[in-house]
Amino acid sequence: MSIEEYRKIAKQKHEKIIFLAKIKDKYTNLLDFNKERRSLYRIQNYIKKHLFRQPFNLMKEEIDDIPGIYRYRTVINSNEDEENINEMFNLYYLELESIEDPDIKKVQKMHIDEQKKDILSKMKSISEKYPILIDLRIYGMEPNTPVYIDDKIYMLSEFDKINVKTIFDKINEHNLNGERYMQMLNWSRELCSIYRDCLI
């Protein structure tokens, strides 16, 4: 091997070492060579990106004011045309009143219901979705409270209203179920801290 070839190889090795050092300095908080911690970091990033996205209805400071136990995350569809569709199908239902035969009326009603359900489901799949976070202390007592996003008013879906009410009944400190839940939660925290102290 000639001196020039050796210098060329040494220069490439040196450039590679410098390049890796720059990357390590730049992304040192993102790079972790411990396999377990790296996996935890990936899971944490996935959850932040896909499950706990920044809600549209609250700022970061407002979110920090809500204790974790009272946070409820969901998605609201921007279905502005849903009311128009409901009105349109109400006209079809009015037309049904003119049919005298009850069997034909029933079949026609089933057909219209099916069409309405199909159109609404397609509309929900293509409509814009807004991730939101609500405070269960407010919405748990009154789930019909509107959600404001960019000066527009949105309502929770029926599923979310039932879910919010059910969860709030379990964690509400002013009833027996809530008291039990809070006692169990505090007891679990104490057990975790005792177990952690035993490991140290």
URWOCOR-V927164 format. One record per backbone hydrogen bond with DSSP energy under -0.5 kcal/mol. NH is the residue of the N-H (numbers start at 1). CO is the residue of the C=O. Records with the same first field share a line. If there is no record, write none. Layout:
NH->CO  CO
This chain:
6->2
7->3
8->4
9->5
10->6
11->7
12->8
13->9
14->10
15->11
16->12
17->13
18->14
19->15
20->16
21->17
22->18
23->19
24->20
25->21
26->22
27->23
30->27
31->27
35->33
38->34
39->35
40->36
41->37
42->38
43->39
44->40
45->41
46->42
47->43
48->44
49->45
50->46
51->46  47
52->47
53->51
56->131
63->59
64->60
65->61
66->63
67->65
70->67
71->68
72->134
74->132
76->130
78->128
79->77
80->78
82->79
85->81
86->82
87->83
88->84
89->85
90->86
91->87
92->88
93->89
94->90
95->91
96->92
97->93  94
98->95
99->96
105->101
106->102
107->103
108->104
109->105
110->106
111->107
112->108
113->109
114->110
115->111
116->112
117->113
118->114
119->115
120->116
121->117
122->118
123->119
124->120
125->121
126->122
127->123
130->76
131->129
132->74
134->72
136->70  134
138->135
139->135
140->136
142->138
145->142
147->154
149->147  152
152->149
154->147
161->157
162->158
163->159
164->160
165->161
166->162
167->163
168->164
169->165
170->166
171->167
172->168
175->172
179->175
180->176
181->177
182->178
183->179
184->180
185->181
186->182
187->183
188->184
189->185
190->186
191->187
192->188
193->189
194->190
195->191
196->192
197->193
198->194
199->195
200->196
